[in-house]
Amino acid sequence: CNTFNLAIYHSAVGNIEESKRFYRDAFSRGASVEDIKEAILDLDHFLIIFPEHQQAGAIRQAIEKELQK
């Protein structure tokens, strides 16, 4: 889902509020379970490269909670 990709790009450059907005938009548009799982995997890869990126870790946890609903 391109919206999830845009969200991670904004996270990477420190634009966290914009990143959160893209994630919220993806969920409000009914992102599929597959897209959500892919977004979590993308964040896992991001966190391998940037392990100290606290906001990305928090966003990942929030997405995982959303998936469990």
Predicted model as a PDB file, atoms N, CA, C, CB and O in Angstrom, pLDDT in the B-factor column:
MODEL        1                                                                  
ATOM      1  N   CYS A   1       0.856  -1.180   0.000  1.00 65.00           N  
ATOM      2  CA  CYS A   1       0.000   0.000   0.000  1.00 65.00           C  
ATOM      3  C   CYS A   1       0.906   1.249   0.000  1.00 65.00           C  
ATOM      4  CB  CYS A   1      -0.976  -0.005   1.246  1.00 65.00           C  
ATOM      5  O   CYS A   1       1.743   1.417   0.887  1.00 65.00           O  
ATOM      6  N   ASN A   2       0.730   2.090  -0.976  1.00 86.00           N  
ATOM      7  CA  ASN A   2       1.568   3.286  -1.093  1.00 86.00           C  
ATOM      8  C   ASN A   2       1.465   4.202   0.117  1.00 86.00           C  
ATOM      9  CB  ASN A   2       1.193   4.054  -2.334  1.00 86.00           C  
ATOM     10  O   ASN A   2       2.432   4.879   0.468  1.00 86.00           O  
ATOM     11  N   THR A   3       0.319   4.229   0.748  1.00 92.00           N  
ATOM     12  CA  THR A   3       0.138   5.096   1.908  1.00 92.00           C  
ATOM     13  C   THR A   3       1.083   4.679   3.037  1.00 92.00           C  
ATOM     14  CB  THR A   3      -1.326   5.056   2.389  1.00 92.00           C  
ATOM     15  O   THR A   3       1.662   5.533   3.710  1.00 92.00           O  
ATOM     16  N   PHE A   4       1.236   3.380   3.243  1.00 91.00           N  
ATOM     17  CA  PHE A   4       2.173   2.899   4.256  1.00 91.00           C  
ATOM     18  C   PHE A   4       3.608   3.267   3.880  1.00 91.00           C  
ATOM     19  CB  PHE A   4       2.041   1.375   4.433  1.00 91.00           C  
ATOM     20  O   PHE A   4       4.403   3.631   4.747  1.00 91.00           O  
ATOM     21  N   ASN A   5       3.940   3.175   2.600  1.00 89.00           N  
ATOM     22  CA  ASN A   5       5.290   3.558   2.161  1.00 89.00           C  
ATOM     23  C   ASN A   5       5.540   5.037   2.422  1.00 89.00           C  
ATOM     24  CB  ASN A   5       5.485   3.246   0.664  1.00 89.00           C  
ATOM     25  O   ASN A   5       6.611   5.405   2.905  1.00 89.00           O  
ATOM     26  N   LEU A   6       4.581   5.878   2.114  1.00 92.00           N  
ATOM     27  CA  LEU A   6       4.734   7.310   2.387  1.00 92.00           C  
ATOM     28  C   LEU A   6       4.933   7.559   3.875  1.00 92.00           C  
ATOM     29  CB  LEU A   6       3.512   8.090   1.880  1.00 92.00           C  
ATOM     30  O   LEU A   6       5.720   8.419   4.271  1.00 92.00           O  
ATOM     31  N   ALA A   7       4.222   6.807   4.687  1.00 91.00           N  
ATOM     32  CA  ALA A   7       4.346   6.967   6.136  1.00 91.00           C  
ATOM     33  C   ALA A   7       5.760   6.641   6.603  1.00 91.00           C  
ATOM     34  CB  ALA A   7       3.334   6.073   6.862  1.00 91.00           C  
ATOM     35  O   ALA A   7       6.330   7.366   7.417  1.00 91.00           O  
ATOM     36  N   ILE A   8       6.317   5.565   6.095  1.00 89.00           N  
ATOM     37  CA  ILE A   8       7.673   5.197   6.526  1.00 89.00           C  
ATOM     38  C   ILE A   8       8.702   6.200   6.025  1.00 89.00           C  
ATOM     39  CB  ILE A   8       8.031   3.791   6.028  1.00 89.00           C  
ATOM     40  O   ILE A   8       9.676   6.481   6.723  1.00 89.00           O  
ATOM     41  N   TYR A   9       8.505   6.742   4.833  1.00 90.00           N  
ATOM     42  CA  TYR A   9       9.427   7.764   4.316  1.00 90.00           C  
ATOM     43  C   TYR A   9       9.411   8.994   5.219  1.00 90.00           C  
ATOM     44  CB  TYR A   9       9.050   8.160   2.863  1.00 90.00           C  
ATOM     45  O   TYR A   9      10.459   9.565   5.521  1.00 90.00           O  
ATOM     46  N   HIS A  10       8.221   9.394   5.644  1.00 91.00           N  
ATOM     47  CA  HIS A  10       8.126  10.552   6.537  1.00 91.00           C  
ATOM     48  C   HIS A  10       8.771  10.256   7.891  1.00 91.00           C  
ATOM     49  CB  HIS A  10       6.655  10.960   6.731  1.00 91.00           C  
ATOM     50  O   HIS A  10       9.388  11.136   8.492  1.00 91.00           O  
ATOM     51  N   SER A  11       8.629   9.024   8.368  1.00 87.00           N  
ATOM     52  CA  SER A  11       9.293   8.640   9.620  1.00 87.00           C  
ATOM     53  C   SER A  11      10.804   8.775   9.485  1.00 87.00           C  
ATOM     54  CB  SER A  11       8.921   7.195  10.012  1.00 87.00           C  
ATOM     55  O   SER A  11      11.484   9.273  10.383  1.00 87.00           O  
ATOM     56  N   ALA A  12      11.309   8.324   8.352  1.00 86.00           N  
ATOM     57  CA  ALA A  12      12.759   8.324   8.129  1.00 86.00           C  
ATOM     58  C   ALA A  12      13.358   9.719   8.210  1.00 86.00           C  
ATOM     59  CB  ALA A  12      13.079   7.716   6.780  1.00 86.00           C  
ATOM     60  O   ALA A  12      14.485   9.886   8.677  1.00 86.00           O  
ATOM     61  N   VAL A  13      12.613  10.722   7.759  1.00 88.00           N  
ATOM     62  CA  VAL A  13      13.151  12.084   7.764  1.00 88.00           C  
ATOM     63  C   VAL A  13      12.713  12.877   8.997  1.00 88.00           C  
ATOM     64  CB  VAL A  13      12.717  12.817   6.504  1.00 88.00           C  
ATOM     65  O   VAL A  13      12.963  14.079   9.093  1.00 88.00           O  
ATOM     66  N   GLY A  14      12.053  12.188   9.941  1.00 86.00           N  
ATOM     67  CA  GLY A  14      11.692  12.838  11.196  1.00 86.00           C  
ATOM     68  C   GLY A  14      10.376  13.579  11.193  1.00 86.00           C  
ATOM     69  O   GLY A  14      10.078  14.317  12.132  1.00 86.00           O  
ATOM     70  N   ASN A  15       9.587  13.394  10.155  1.00 90.00           N  
ATOM     71  CA  ASN A  15       8.288  14.060  10.056  1.00 90.00           C  
ATOM     72  C   ASN A  15       7.221  13.117  10.632  1.00 90.00           C  
ATOM     73  CB  ASN A  15       7.957  14.450   8.561  1.00 90.00           C  
ATOM     74  O   ASN A  15       6.387  12.577   9.905  1.00 90.00           O  
ATOM     75  N   ILE A  16       7.272  12.940  11.946  1.00 86.00           N  
ATOM     76  CA  ILE A  16       6.479  11.916  12.623  1.00 86.00           C  
ATOM     77  C   ILE A  16       4.979  12.193  12.547  1.00 86.00           C  
ATOM     78  CB  ILE A  16       6.904  11.812  14.070  1.00 86.00           C  
ATOM     79  O   ILE A  16       4.198  11.268  12.321  1.00 86.00           O  
ATOM     80  N   GLU A  17       4.573  13.412  12.725  1.00 90.00           N  
ATOM     81  CA  GLU A  17       3.134  13.709  12.679  1.00 90.00           C  
ATOM     82  C   GLU A  17       2.556  13.393  11.296  1.00 90.00           C  
ATOM     83  CB  GLU A  17       2.877  15.193  13.034  1.00 90.00           C  
ATOM     84  O   GLU A  17       1.450  12.864  11.189  1.00 90.00           O  
ATOM     85  N   GLU A  18       3.295  13.715  10.258  1.00 93.00           N  
ATOM     86  CA  GLU A  18       2.839  13.396   8.900  1.00 93.00           C  
ATOM     87  C   GLU A  18       2.812  11.883   8.702  1.00 93.00           C  
ATOM     88  CB  GLU A  18       3.756  14.063   7.839  1.00 93.00           C  
ATOM     89  O   GLU A  18       1.903  11.353   8.064  1.00 93.00           O  
ATOM     90  N   SER A  19       3.796  11.201   9.244  1.00 89.00           N  
ATOM     91  CA  SER A  19       3.834   9.746   9.166  1.00 89.00           C  
ATOM     92  C   SER A  19       2.600   9.146   9.837  1.00 89.00           C  
ATOM     93  CB  SER A  19       5.118   9.203   9.819  1.00 89.00           C  
ATOM     94  O   SER A  19       1.945   8.274   9.266  1.00 89.00           O  
ATOM     95  N   LYS A  20       2.287   9.604  11.027  1.00 88.00           N  
ATOM     96  CA  LYS A  20       1.105   9.110  11.739  1.00 88.00           C  
ATOM     97  C   LYS A  20      -0.166   9.378  10.948  1.00 88.00           C  
ATOM     98  CB  LYS A  20       1.004   9.758  13.123  1.00 88.00           C  
ATOM     99  O   LYS A  20      -1.082   8.556  10.927  1.00 88.00           O  
ATOM    100  N   ARG A  21      -0.215  10.547  10.291  1.00 93.00           N  
ATOM    101  CA  ARG A  21      -1.386  10.883   9.490  1.00 93.00           C  
ATOM    102  C   ARG A  21      -1.568   9.880   8.357  1.00 93.00           C  
ATOM    103  CB  ARG A  21      -1.263  12.305   8.927  1.00 93.00           C  
ATOM    104  O   ARG A  21      -2.690   9.455   8.081  1.00 93.00           O  
ATOM    105  N   PHE A  22      -0.475   9.496   7.696  1.00 93.00           N  
ATOM    106  CA  PHE A  22      -0.567   8.511   6.618  1.00 93.00           C  
ATOM    107  C   PHE A  22      -1.014   7.149   7.147  1.00 93.00           C  
ATOM    108  CB  PHE A  22       0.781   8.379   5.903  1.00 93.00           C  
ATOM    109  O   PHE A  22      -1.828   6.476   6.515  1.00 93.00           O  
ATOM    110  N   TYR A  23      -0.493   6.742   8.292  1.00 90.00           N  
ATOM    111  CA  TYR A  23      -0.932   5.467   8.869  1.00 90.00           C  
ATOM    112  C   TYR A  23      -2.416   5.514   9.222  1.00 90.00           C  
ATOM    113  CB  TYR A  23      -0.101   5.127  10.121  1.00 90.00           C  
ATOM    114  O   TYR A  23      -3.152   4.577   8.914  1.00 90.00           O  
ATOM    115  N   ARG A  24      -2.859   6.582   9.858  1.00 90.00           N  
ATOM    116  CA  ARG A  24      -4.282   6.708  10.195  1.00 90.00           C  
ATOM    117  C   ARG A  24      -5.136   6.671   8.932  1.00 90.00           C  
ATOM    118  CB  ARG A  24      -4.542   8.014  10.975  1.00 90.00           C  
ATOM    119  O   ARG A  24      -6.195   6.044   8.913  1.00 90.00           O  
ATOM    120  N   ASP A  25      -4.676   7.345   7.878  1.00 93.00           N  
ATOM    121  CA  ASP A  25      -5.403   7.360   6.618  1.00 93.00           C  
ATOM    122  C   ASP A  25      -5.523   5.951   6.043  1.00 93.00           C  
ATOM    123  CB  ASP A  25      -4.712   8.286   5.616  1.00 93.00           C  
ATOM    124  O   ASP A  25      -6.588   5.564   5.560  1.00 93.00           O  
ATOM    125  N   ALA A  26      -4.440   5.190   6.094  1.00 92.00           N  
ATOM    126  CA  ALA A  26      -4.469   3.821   5.567  1.00 92.00           C  
ATOM    127  C   ALA A  26      -5.485   2.972   6.326  1.00 92.00           C  
ATOM    128  CB  ALA A  26      -3.070   3.178   5.654  1.00 92.00           C  
ATOM    129  O   ALA A  26      -6.224   2.198   5.717  1.00 92.00           O  
ATOM    130  N   PHE A  27      -5.525   3.112   7.648  1.00 90.00           N  
ATOM    131  CA  PHE A  27      -6.478   2.340   8.432  1.00 90.00           C  
ATOM    132  C   PHE A  27      -7.906   2.808   8.183  1.00 90.00           C  
ATOM    133  CB  PHE A  27      -6.146   2.439   9.914  1.00 90.00           C  
ATOM    134  O   PHE A  27      -8.817   1.984   8.105  1.00 90.00           O  
ATOM    135  N   SER A  28      -8.115   4.093   8.059  1.00 92.00           N  
ATOM    136  CA  SER A  28      -9.472   4.596   7.836  1.00 92.00           C  
ATOM    137  C   SER A  28     -10.010   4.196   6.463  1.00 92.00           C  
ATOM    138  CB  SER A  28      -9.497   6.115   7.979  1.00 92.00           C  
ATOM    139  O   SER A  28     -11.223   4.136   6.260  1.00 92.00           O  
ATOM    140  N   ARG A  29      -9.113   3.925   5.529  1.00 92.00           N  
ATOM    141  CA  ARG A  29      -9.529   3.475   4.196  1.00 92.00           C  
ATOM    142  C   ARG A  29      -9.669   1.956   4.127  1.00 92.00           C  
ATOM    143  CB  ARG A  29      -8.528   3.948   3.145  1.00 92.00           C  
ATOM    144  O   ARG A  29      -9.937   1.402   3.061  1.00 92.00           O  
ATOM    145  N   GLY A  30      -9.491   1.295   5.248  1.00 91.00           N  
ATOM    146  CA  GLY A  30      -9.698  -0.150   5.300  1.00 91.00           C  
ATOM    147  C   GLY A  30      -8.538  -0.958   4.754  1.00 91.00           C  
ATOM    148  O   GLY A  30      -8.742  -1.871   3.954  1.00 91.00           O  
ATOM    149  N   ALA A  31      -7.331  -0.638   5.171  1.00 90.00           N  
ATOM    150  CA  ALA A  31      -6.151  -1.394   4.733  1.00 90.00           C  
ATOM    151  C   ALA A  31      -6.354  -2.879   5.010  1.00 90.00           C  
ATOM    152  CB  ALA A  31      -4.869  -0.881   5.445  1.00 90.00           C  
ATOM    153  O   ALA A  31      -6.882  -3.262   6.054  1.00 90.00           O  
ATOM    154  N   SER A  32      -5.932  -3.698   4.072  1.00 91.00           N  
ATOM    155  CA  SER A  32      -6.085  -5.143   4.228  1.00 91.00           C  
ATOM    156  C   SER A  32      -5.095  -5.667   5.264  1.00 91.00           C  
ATOM    157  CB  SER A  32      -5.883  -5.863   2.877  1.00 91.00           C  
ATOM    158  O   SER A  32      -4.093  -5.021   5.570  1.00 91.00           O  
ATOM    159  N   VAL A  33      -5.392  -6.837   5.790  1.00 92.00           N  
ATOM    160  CA  VAL A  33      -4.504  -7.483   6.750  1.00 92.00           C  
ATOM    161  C   VAL A  33      -3.137  -7.694   6.118  1.00 92.00           C  
ATOM    162  CB  VAL A  33      -5.096  -8.828   7.232  1.00 92.00           C  
ATOM    163  O   VAL A  33      -2.113  -7.510   6.776  1.00 92.00           O  
ATOM    164  N   GLU A  34      -3.112  -8.079   4.845  1.00 93.00           N  
ATOM    165  CA  GLU A  34      -1.840  -8.293   4.155  1.00 93.00           C  
ATOM    166  C   GLU A  34      -1.029  -7.006   4.080  1.00 93.00           C  
ATOM    167  CB  GLU A  34      -2.083  -8.840   2.749  1.00 93.00           C  
ATOM    168  O   GLU A  34       0.182  -7.022   4.297  1.00 93.00           O  
ATOM    169  N   ASP A  35      -1.691  -5.887   3.772  1.00 92.00           N  
ATOM    170  CA  ASP A  35      -0.991  -4.602   3.716  1.00 92.00           C  
ATOM    171  C   ASP A  35      -0.454  -4.206   5.083  1.00 92.00           C  
ATOM    172  CB  ASP A  35      -1.919  -3.512   3.186  1.00 92.00           C  
ATOM    173  O   ASP A  35       0.647  -3.666   5.190  1.00 92.00           O  
ATOM    174  N   ILE A  36      -1.222  -4.468   6.115  1.00 91.00           N  
ATOM    175  CA  ILE A  36      -0.788  -4.126   7.474  1.00 91.00           C  
ATOM    176  C   ILE A  36       0.421  -4.973   7.869  1.00 91.00           C  
ATOM    177  CB  ILE A  36      -1.944  -4.330   8.487  1.00 91.00           C  
ATOM    178  O   ILE A  36       1.380  -4.460   8.446  1.00 91.00           O  
ATOM    179  N   LYS A  37       0.372  -6.262   7.560  1.00 93.00           N  
ATOM    180  CA  LYS A  37       1.510  -7.138   7.861  1.00 93.00           C  
ATOM    181  C   LYS A  37       2.747  -6.701   7.086  1.00 93.00           C  
ATOM    182  CB  LYS A  37       1.167  -8.604   7.529  1.00 93.00           C  
ATOM    183  O   LYS A  37       3.859  -6.745   7.613  1.00 93.00           O  
ATOM    184  N   GLU A  38       2.560  -6.284   5.846  1.00 93.00           N  
ATOM    185  CA  GLU A  38       3.691  -5.804   5.045  1.00 93.00           C  
ATOM    186  C   GLU A  38       4.265  -4.518   5.642  1.00 93.00           C  
ATOM    187  CB  GLU A  38       3.255  -5.565   3.579  1.00 93.00           C  
ATOM    188  O   GLU A  38       5.481  -4.326   5.654  1.00 93.00           O  
ATOM    189  N   ALA A  39       3.391  -3.638   6.137  1.00 91.00           N  
ATOM    190  CA  ALA A  39       3.857  -2.398   6.764  1.00 91.00           C  
ATOM    191  C   ALA A  39       4.680  -2.709   8.015  1.00 91.00           C  
ATOM    192  CB  ALA A  39       2.659  -1.487   7.123  1.00 91.00           C  
ATOM    193  O   ALA A  39       5.692  -2.056   8.267  1.00 91.00           O  
ATOM    194  N   ILE A  40       4.255  -3.698   8.797  1.00 92.00           N  
ATOM    195  CA  ILE A  40       5.016  -4.100   9.979  1.00 92.00           C  
ATOM    196  C   ILE A  40       6.379  -4.644   9.566  1.00 92.00           C  
ATOM    197  CB  ILE A  40       4.239  -5.155  10.796  1.00 92.00           C  
ATOM    198  O   ILE A  40       7.394  -4.318  10.180  1.00 92.00           O  
ATOM    199  N   LEU A  41       6.399  -5.471   8.528  1.00 94.00           N  
ATOM    200  CA  LEU A  41       7.658  -6.017   8.030  1.00 94.00           C  
ATOM    201  C   LEU A  41       8.577  -4.901   7.532  1.00 94.00           C  
ATOM    202  CB  LEU A  41       7.394  -7.028   6.905  1.00 94.00           C  
ATOM    203  O   LEU A  41       9.782  -4.926   7.783  1.00 94.00           O  
ATOM    204  N   ASP A  42       8.001  -3.919   6.822  1.00 92.00           N  
ATOM    205  CA  ASP A  42       8.794  -2.773   6.358  1.00 92.00           C  
ATOM    206  C   ASP A  42       9.395  -2.012   7.533  1.00 92.00           C  
ATOM    207  CB  ASP A  42       7.930  -1.827   5.509  1.00 92.00           C  
ATOM    208  O   ASP A  42      10.555  -1.601   7.485  1.00 92.00           O  
ATOM    209  N   LEU A  43       8.608  -1.827   8.583  1.00 91.00           N  
ATOM    210  CA  LEU A  43       9.130  -1.147   9.769  1.00 91.00           C  
ATOM    211  C   LEU A  43      10.210  -1.985  10.452  1.00 91.00           C  
ATOM    212  CB  LEU A  43       7.993  -0.847  10.756  1.00 91.00           C  
ATOM    213  O   LEU A  43      11.178  -1.435  10.978  1.00 91.00           O  
ATOM    214  N   ASP A  44      10.054  -3.297  10.450  1.00 94.00           N  
ATOM    215  CA  ASP A  44      11.097  -4.164  11.002  1.00 94.00           C  
ATOM    216  C   ASP A  44      12.409  -3.956  10.247  1.00 94.00           C  
ATOM    217  CB  ASP A  44      10.666  -5.649  10.935  1.00 94.00           C  
ATOM    218  O   ASP A  44      13.473  -3.844  10.856  1.00 94.00           O  
ATOM    219  N   HIS A  45      12.325  -3.905   8.918  1.00 94.00           N  
ATOM    220  CA  HIS A  45      13.520  -3.674   8.102  1.00 94.00           C  
ATOM    221  C   HIS A  45      14.105  -2.286   8.378  1.00 94.00           C  
ATOM    222  CB  HIS A  45      13.186  -3.823   6.602  1.00 94.00           C  
ATOM    223  O   HIS A  45      15.322  -2.132   8.486  1.00 94.00           O  
ATOM    224  N   PHE A  46      13.246  -1.294   8.491  1.00 91.00           N  
ATOM    225  CA  PHE A  46      13.668   0.068   8.794  1.00 91.00           C  
ATOM    226  C   PHE A  46      14.419   0.097  10.125  1.00 91.00           C  
ATOM    227  CB  PHE A  46      12.452   1.020   8.836  1.00 91.00           C  
ATOM    228  O   PHE A  46      15.455   0.749  10.256  1.00 91.00           O  
ATOM    229  N   LEU A  47      13.875  -0.621  11.108  1.00 93.00           N  
ATOM    230  CA  LEU A  47      14.480  -0.625  12.441  1.00 93.00           C  
ATOM    231  C   LEU A  47      15.789  -1.398  12.488  1.00 93.00           C  
ATOM    232  CB  LEU A  47      13.516  -1.211  13.443  1.00 93.00           C  
ATOM    233  O   LEU A  47      16.598  -1.171  13.387  1.00 93.00           O  
ATOM    234  N   ILE A  48      16.018  -2.295  11.552  1.00 95.00           N  
ATOM    235  CA  ILE A  48      17.321  -2.956  11.449  1.00 95.00           C  
ATOM    236  C   ILE A  48      18.375  -1.929  11.046  1.00 95.00           C  
ATOM    237  CB  ILE A  48      17.275  -4.129  10.422  1.00 95.00           C  
ATOM    238  O   ILE A  48      19.497  -1.936  11.552  1.00 95.00           O  
ATOM    239  N   ILE A  49      17.993  -1.049  10.129  1.00 92.00           N  
ATOM    240  CA  ILE A  49      18.918  -0.026   9.639  1.00 92.00           C  
ATOM    241  C   ILE A  49      19.061   1.114  10.647  1.00 92.00           C  
ATOM    242  CB  ILE A  49      18.440   0.524   8.284  1.00 92.00           C  
ATOM    243  O   ILE A  49      20.155   1.642  10.850  1.00 92.00           O  
ATOM    244  N   PHE A  50      17.945   1.488  11.276  1.00 90.00           N  
ATOM    245  CA  PHE A  50      17.920   2.600  12.230  1.00 90.00           C  
ATOM    246  C   PHE A  50      17.372   2.101  13.577  1.00 90.00           C  
ATOM    247  CB  PHE A  50      17.051   3.787  11.682  1.00 90.00           C  
ATOM    248  O   PHE A  50      16.263   2.472  13.961  1.00 90.00           O  
ATOM    249  N   PRO A  51      18.127   1.272  14.294  1.00 92.00           N  
ATOM    250  CA  PRO A  51      17.597   0.654  15.515  1.00 92.00           C  
ATOM    251  C   PRO A  51      17.264   1.648  16.638  1.00 92.00           C  
ATOM    252  CB  PRO A  51      18.588  -0.345  16.029  1.00 92.00           C  
ATOM    253  O   PRO A  51      16.481   1.325  17.530  1.00 92.00           O  
ATOM    254  N   GLU A  52      17.834   2.819  16.603  1.00 89.00           N  
ATOM    255  CA  GLU A  52      17.592   3.813  17.651  1.00 89.00           C  
ATOM    256  C   GLU A  52      16.418   4.736  17.335  1.00 89.00           C  
ATOM    257  CB  GLU A  52      18.836   4.640  17.866  1.00 89.00           C  
ATOM    258  O   GLU A  52      16.145   5.661  18.101  1.00 89.00           O  
ATOM    259  N   HIS A  53      15.729   4.508  16.243  1.00 87.00           N  
ATOM    260  CA  HIS A  53      14.622   5.366  15.820  1.00 87.00           C  
ATOM    261  C   HIS A  53      13.396   5.036  16.671  1.00 87.00           C  
ATOM    262  CB  HIS A  53      14.313   5.179  14.293  1.00 87.00           C  
ATOM    263  O   HIS A  53      12.608   4.155  16.326  1.00 87.00           O  
ATOM    264  N   GLN A  54      13.247   5.741  17.769  1.00 84.00           N  
ATOM    265  CA  GLN A  54      12.201   5.444  18.749  1.00 84.00           C  
ATOM    266  C   GLN A  54      10.796   5.618  18.188  1.00 84.00           C  
ATOM    267  CB  GLN A  54      12.369   6.326  19.958  1.00 84.00           C  
ATOM    268  O   GLN A  54       9.906   4.825  18.496  1.00 84.00           O  
ATOM    269  N   GLN A  55      10.589   6.638  17.376  1.00 87.00           N  
ATOM    270  CA  GLN A  55       9.254   6.880  16.837  1.00 87.00           C  
ATOM    271  C   GLN A  55       8.810   5.736  15.935  1.00 87.00           C  
ATOM    272  CB  GLN A  55       9.223   8.198  16.067  1.00 87.00           C  
ATOM    273  O   GLN A  55       7.649   5.328  15.973  1.00 87.00           O  
ATOM    274  N   ALA A  56       9.727   5.221  15.126  1.00 87.00           N  
ATOM    275  CA  ALA A  56       9.380   4.099  14.243  1.00 87.00           C  
ATOM    276  C   ALA A  56       9.011   2.867  15.062  1.00 87.00           C  
ATOM    277  CB  ALA A  56      10.552   3.772  13.291  1.00 87.00           C  
ATOM    278  O   ALA A  56       8.089   2.133  14.709  1.00 87.00           O  
ATOM    279  N   GLY A  57       9.726   2.648  16.144  1.00 88.00           N  
ATOM    280  CA  GLY A  57       9.395   1.526  17.021  1.00 88.00           C  
ATOM    281  C   GLY A  57       8.013   1.681  17.641  1.00 88.00           C  
ATOM    282  O   GLY A  57       7.250   0.719  17.723  1.00 88.00           O  
ATOM    283  N   ALA A  58       7.699   2.888  18.074  1.00 87.00           N  
ATOM    284  CA  ALA A  58       6.383   3.146  18.669  1.00 87.00           C  
ATOM    285  C   ALA A  58       5.272   2.994  17.629  1.00 87.00           C  
ATOM    286  CB  ALA A  58       6.340   4.556  19.285  1.00 87.00           C  
ATOM    287  O   ALA A  58       4.208   2.451  17.925  1.00 87.00           O  
ATOM    288  N   ILE A  59       5.525   3.472  16.422  1.00 89.00           N  
ATOM    289  CA  ILE A  59       4.535   3.335  15.354  1.00 89.00           C  
ATOM    290  C   ILE A  59       4.318   1.862  15.028  1.00 89.00           C  
ATOM    291  CB  ILE A  59       4.981   4.108  14.091  1.00 89.00           C  
ATOM    292  O   ILE A  59       3.188   1.425  14.808  1.00 89.00           O  
ATOM    293  N   ARG A  60       5.410   1.100  14.998  1.00 90.00           N  
ATOM    294  CA  ARG A  60       5.291  -0.328  14.720  1.00 90.00           C  
ATOM    295  C   ARG A  60       4.409  -1.007  15.758  1.00 90.00           C  
ATOM    296  CB  ARG A  60       6.674  -0.986  14.688  1.00 90.00           C  
ATOM    297  O   ARG A  60       3.551  -1.819  15.409  1.00 90.00           O  
ATOM    298  N   GLN A  61       4.613  -0.683  17.023  1.00 90.00           N  
ATOM    299  CA  GLN A  61       3.803  -1.267  18.088  1.00 90.00           C  
ATOM    300  C   GLN A  61       2.335  -0.885  17.931  1.00 90.00           C  
ATOM    301  CB  GLN A  61       4.320  -0.819  19.457  1.00 90.00           C  
ATOM    302  O   GLN A  61       1.450  -1.717  18.133  1.00 90.00           O  
ATOM    303  N   ALA A  62       2.077   0.357  17.574  1.00 87.00           N  
ATOM    304  CA  ALA A  62       0.699   0.817  17.396  1.00 87.00           C  
ATOM    305  C   ALA A  62       0.018   0.081  16.233  1.00 87.00           C  
ATOM    306  CB  ALA A  62       0.672   2.341  17.150  1.00 87.00           C  
ATOM    307  O   ALA A  62      -1.154  -0.285  16.319  1.00 87.00           O  
ATOM    308  N   ILE A  63       0.763  -0.128  15.158  1.00 89.00           N  
ATOM    309  CA  ILE A  63       0.203  -0.846  14.004  1.00 89.00           C  
ATOM    310  C   ILE A  63      -0.084  -2.296  14.375  1.00 89.00           C  
ATOM    311  CB  ILE A  63       1.170  -0.785  12.794  1.00 89.00           C  
ATOM    312  O   ILE A  63      -1.117  -2.846  13.991  1.00 89.00           O  
ATOM    313  N   GLU A  64       0.824  -2.912  15.118  1.00 90.00           N  
ATOM    314  CA  GLU A  64       0.618  -4.293  15.528  1.00 90.00           C  
ATOM    315  C   GLU A  64      -0.627  -4.409  16.407  1.00 90.00           C  
ATOM    316  CB  GLU A  64       1.853  -4.823  16.273  1.00 90.00           C  
ATOM    317  O   GLU A  64      -1.379  -5.374  16.279  1.00 90.00           O  
ATOM    318  N   LYS A  65      -0.854  -3.452  17.288  1.00 88.00           N  
ATOM    319  CA  LYS A  65      -2.068  -3.449  18.118  1.00 88.00           C  
ATOM    320  C   LYS A  65      -3.306  -3.312  17.251  1.00 88.00           C  
ATOM    321  CB  LYS A  65      -2.021  -2.310  19.154  1.00 88.00           C  
ATOM    322  O   LYS A  65      -4.323  -3.957  17.505  1.00 88.00           O  
ATOM    323  N   GLU A  66      -3.222  -2.468  16.219  1.00 83.00           N  
ATOM    324  CA  GLU A  66      -4.341  -2.276  15.300  1.00 83.00           C  
ATOM    325  C   GLU A  66      -4.651  -3.584  14.577  1.00 83.00           C  
ATOM    326  CB  GLU A  66      -4.029  -1.154  14.281  1.00 83.00           C  
ATOM    327  O   GLU A  66      -5.818  -3.910  14.360  1.00 83.00           O  
ATOM    328  N   LEU A  67      -3.637  -4.317  14.210  1.00 82.00           N  
ATOM    329  CA  LEU A  67      -3.811  -5.586  13.515  1.00 82.00           C  
ATOM    330  C   LEU A  67      -4.511  -6.605  14.415  1.00 82.00           C  
ATOM    331  CB  LEU A  67      -2.453  -6.131  13.048  1.00 82.00           C  
ATOM    332  O   LEU A  67      -5.274  -7.439  13.927  1.00 82.00           O  
ATOM    333  N   GLN A  68      -4.262  -6.547  15.711  1.00 85.00           N  
ATOM    334  CA  GLN A  68      -4.830  -7.515  16.647  1.00 85.00           C  
ATOM    335  C   GLN A  68      -6.292  -7.238  16.988  1.00 85.00           C  
ATOM    336  CB  GLN A  68      -4.018  -7.529  17.911  1.00 85.00           C  
ATOM    337  O   GLN A  68      -6.948  -8.058  17.630  1.00 85.00           O  
ATOM    338  N   LYS A  69      -6.796  -6.101  16.566  1.00 76.00           N  
ATOM    339  CA  LYS A  69      -8.210  -5.760  16.871  1.00 76.00           C  
ATOM    340  C   LYS A  69      -9.165  -6.639  16.107  1.00 76.00           C  
ATOM    341  CB  LYS A  69      -8.502  -4.292  16.544  1.00 76.00           C  
ATOM    342  O   LYS A  69     -10.380  -6.493  16.241  1.00 76.00           O  
TER     343      LYS A  69                                                      
ENDMDL                                                                          
END                                                                             
